[in-house]
């Protein structure tokens, strides 16, 4: 028996994961476009705050959302989470997401970031079903799961079948071979997409044509601070709100939007302060950046993400 | 009211049943190579095309497109689908417009039905658009050399169209068809869904010189042929149990319930001390290697032990009752063997003949297995002890302390932590 791993917040400071940091800022920027559906202050944010609450702090600061709900499964460390709550507007809910989610207020649009520590499993799909059942037009769902391929290659499909507890959710063309590299992330996205589509079909069977809900995928991020991770998600809206969705024009406005199976890879080059300050002085720029000694692929990576590039520095707070 | 209440996957499966029926009639005992059933499923149209013999004009008139089936018409040999109900029911479930075109060795017809118009007609009859049979068919037989049937359903119900465009629905359909028709697939019938051929691994049981599964053939009243196989295969709790087929169609999959004899109890003694004694235990993962297969075949589908929907076993049917008794008897020696195997695994003995018999056996396809009324397997070894006697120590310590020791020892497994600390104590304190 191998010892159980600790919850991820005990081993990683969420603030210090550069790819995640970039992803968070990109998401916040795209979510800003939702004003076409409703004023952002009417939205609720639902997340798994962990003791750092980084996403909560950002979304409150940048988007002005102040109806915030954090779901925390680590019920044994209640006081620690309460102590770390950075904003008075964050309500803490202790318990599993599948138990907590149905009890939240769903009458206004919601941005739900279901940012799981683990891999795609049946509880993730259960949460997706709860979202699809309850979310009103204009709501956004984001799902992050670990997508590191299982070490035992010959058991990969089998393991996923066991995690999902349903064979038919994995298309028959998927073999153990397909899970390698970013394959596990690709497969996870496909299953999540299929689950959302299927849930909405069920929900829609009880709705009038004008109220029928539609899902448009907006995000398909692949990134790796330590393990391979997937964040996928998008917006749910009713047929009559289609013009509002068109107004957002996500694809035109943000180049990290991915509406299909192809992913946006967040790749973070390692640069010194001097280097990125020097590069910033050349940006924005159409052609190649120039800097002595920095590999050209790192320059390209930086050019793509410089607007969201994290600046970590040591500081002491009193 | 027209019946539209069966599940959509089942409705599609019913249509495939008709193709499988055709294959059985065409090749009663043979391989189904070069026969196919091709399904195209989209949100605009459902199509199924097969070359399994075609529907004759007579069958169309008297079974397929007739409400209720005349009693005096002879039974269709080896039928699993009920032409009288299944086909029409599936059409009505899926959409509002359907076309059937079929060429059999003796006739050719086409038929187009718009369900909304048809409902308004006083007589609920179906009419052929084109019908060629008898002498005219013989004259034009070159045109109709290849028997085939094409069914197309359009103007799908909105709910059906939505389902058909879901990848999860297509996956579920493929799973269902591959499992249900594994017998036909293994005989060479090609079933495709949106051009993807369905695959099915043939059923197998472990066999070797030391290990032989039970294989029986017997007949039951009603001219039912029964083939029964029971033995071992890979350890997999999801696949363990009984599989029951009727005319090639799987109706019970990996069953681990009382229906197939698990947890079968027998009352022993008639005195006041009367006790219940379990003959077969309830299913447990210790039996994850158990596999049993029963195939019922009969020309007259009505005598087979299945329910009217053809999706479950009819527990009250005499054929199943008689067979179930044999299934229970076949399970007993295999359960004993698996119990002994488990005992052997957890024992400290070095010699493990049962484990060896299992690991040295190979999977053999059912059709290649020889008749054997008994389950042949080595006996559990007596309580002789070879090598030093071993005992197990087990204890619990706080996680933090274990982590510390594990780190210091540079080992991964908890078992190693225990063994290494024990060896250390033995060396440091006891062997000086």
Interface residues (C-beta under 8 A of the other chain):
Chain A: X1 X2 X3 X167 X168 X169 X170 X171 X172 X173 X190 X194 X195 X197 X198 X201 X204 X205
Chain B: X159 X162 X163 X166 X167 X168 X169 X170 X171 X172 X174 X175 X178 X196 X198 X199 X399 X402 X403 X406 X412 X413 X414 X415
